[in-house]
Amino acid sequence: MTNTSTEKASPDERRLLTPAEVAAKLGVTENALAIWRYYRRGPNFFKLGRAVRYDALEVEQFKEDNAQICRHDIRNLRRR
């Protein structure tokens, strides 16, 4: 059983991140985030006037949902 913090945090307790903070967390540029927003592909975001903000918990969930796990099964590798 996993314990997710999104269920426990009230909206008032959630931290909003700037595009610069999210870009650093995800290892992409702010421009990449802008493109993702345009195509609705990245993490959910808020527009507060002209300011763009991301919910910190949703950014973490986005990272988890998009993780690619690579495992090599040695038994299936053939030697030449």
C-alpha positions as a LaTeX table, in Angstrom:
\begin{tabular}{lrrr}
\hline
Residue & $x$ (\AA) & $y$ (\AA) & $z$ (\AA) \\
\hline
Met1 & 0.00 & 0.00 & 0.00 \\
Thr2 & 1.39 & 3.38 & $-0.95$ \\
Asn3 & 0.67 & 6.62 & 0.84 \\
Thr4 & 0.24 & 9.53 & $-1.54$ \\
Ser5 & 0.62 & 13.04 & $-0.26$ \\
Thr6 & $-1.93$ & 14.38 & $-2.78$ \\
Glu7 & $-4.72$ & 12.83 & $-0.71$ \\
Lys8 & $-3.56$ & 14.45 & 2.53 \\
Ala9 & $-2.63$ & 17.96 & 1.44 \\
Ser10 & $-5.40$ & 20.51 & 1.37 \\
Pro11 & $-5.43$ & 23.04 & $-1.48$ \\
Asp12 & $-4.22$ & 25.72 & 0.95 \\
Glu13 & $-1.13$ & 23.65 & 1.82 \\
Arg14 & $-0.06$ & 22.95 & $-1.75$ \\
Arg15 & 3.05 & 24.71 & $-2.97$ \\
Leu16 & 2.96 & 26.39 & $-6.38$ \\
Leu17 & 6.13 & 26.31 & $-8.47$ \\
Thr18 & 7.33 & 28.68 & $-11.17$ \\
Pro19 & 8.23 & 27.39 & $-14.64$ \\
Ala20 & 11.93 & 27.86 & $-13.76$ \\
Glu21 & 11.57 & 25.61 & $-10.70$ \\
Val22 & 9.68 & 22.95 & $-12.65$ \\
Ala23 & 12.18 & 23.05 & $-15.51$ \\
Ala24 & 14.99 & 22.44 & $-13.01$ \\
Lys25 & 13.10 & 19.53 & $-11.38$ \\
Leu26 & 12.35 & 17.88 & $-14.73$ \\
Gly27 & 15.69 & 18.64 & $-16.37$ \\
Val28 & 14.20 & 20.54 & $-19.30$ \\
Thr29 & 14.24 & 24.16 & $-20.42$ \\
Glu30 & 11.55 & 26.70 & $-19.66$ \\
Asn31 & 10.96 & 26.86 & $-23.41$ \\
Ala32 & 10.25 & 23.12 & $-23.45$ \\
Leu33 & 7.66 & 23.64 & $-20.70$ \\
Ala34 & 6.04 & 26.41 & $-22.74$ \\
Ile35 & 5.79 & 24.07 & $-25.72$ \\
Trp36 & 4.33 & 21.34 & $-23.51$ \\
Arg37 & 1.73 & 23.82 & $-22.20$ \\
Tyr38 & 0.79 & 24.80 & $-25.75$ \\
Tyr39 & 0.27 & 21.16 & $-26.76$ \\
Arg40 & $-1.16$ & 20.16 & $-23.32$ \\
Arg41 & 1.50 & 17.46 & $-22.86$ \\
Gly42 & 3.32 & 18.36 & $-19.64$ \\
Pro43 & 2.22 & 18.60 & $-16.03$ \\
Asn44 & $-1.01$ & 20.44 & $-15.24$ \\
Phe45 & $-0.57$ & 24.16 & $-14.67$ \\
Phe46 & $-2.45$ & 27.22 & $-13.47$ \\
Lys47 & $-2.66$ & 30.65 & $-15.08$ \\
Leu48 & $-2.88$ & 33.31 & $-12.40$ \\
Gly49 & $-3.28$ & 36.41 & $-14.51$ \\
Arg50 & $-0.24$ & 36.21 & $-16.76$ \\
Ala51 & 1.75 & 34.09 & $-14.32$ \\
Val52 & 2.06 & 30.34 & $-14.90$ \\
Arg53 & 2.30 & 28.12 & $-11.83$ \\
Tyr54 & 2.52 & 24.37 & $-11.26$ \\
Asp55 & 1.31 & 22.41 & $-8.24$ \\
Ala56 & 4.39 & 20.75 & $-6.70$ \\
Leu57 & 2.51 & 17.52 & $-5.98$ \\
Glu58 & 1.25 & 17.27 & $-9.55$ \\
Val59 & 4.77 & 17.80 & $-10.89$ \\
Glu60 & 5.99 & 14.88 & $-8.75$ \\
Gln61 & 3.07 & 12.76 & $-9.96$ \\
Phe62 & 3.91 & 13.69 & $-13.57$ \\
Lys63 & 7.49 & 12.50 & $-12.99$ \\
Glu64 & 6.28 & 9.20 & $-11.54$ \\
Asp65 & 3.72 & 8.64 & $-14.30$ \\
Asn66 & 6.30 & 9.24 & $-17.02$ \\
Ala67 & 9.18 & 7.25 & $-15.55$ \\
Gln68 & 10.66 & 4.69 & $-17.92$ \\
Ile69 & 12.21 & 1.72 & $-16.18$ \\
Cys70 & 14.85 & $-0.19$ & $-18.09$ \\
Arg71 & 15.68 & $-3.67$ & $-16.93$ \\
His72 & 17.91 & $-6.08$ & $-18.74$ \\
Asp73 & 16.94 & $-9.69$ & $-18.44$ \\
Ile74 & 20.30 & $-11.44$ & $-18.66$ \\
Arg75 & 18.70 & $-14.82$ & $-19.32$ \\
Asn76 & 17.28 & $-13.60$ & $-22.63$ \\
Leu77 & 20.52 & $-12.12$ & $-23.94$ \\
Arg78 & 22.28 & $-14.27$ & $-26.49$ \\
Arg79 & 26.02 & $-14.42$ & $-26.77$ \\
Arg80 & 27.56 & $-14.43$ & $-30.21$ \\
\hline
\end{tabular}
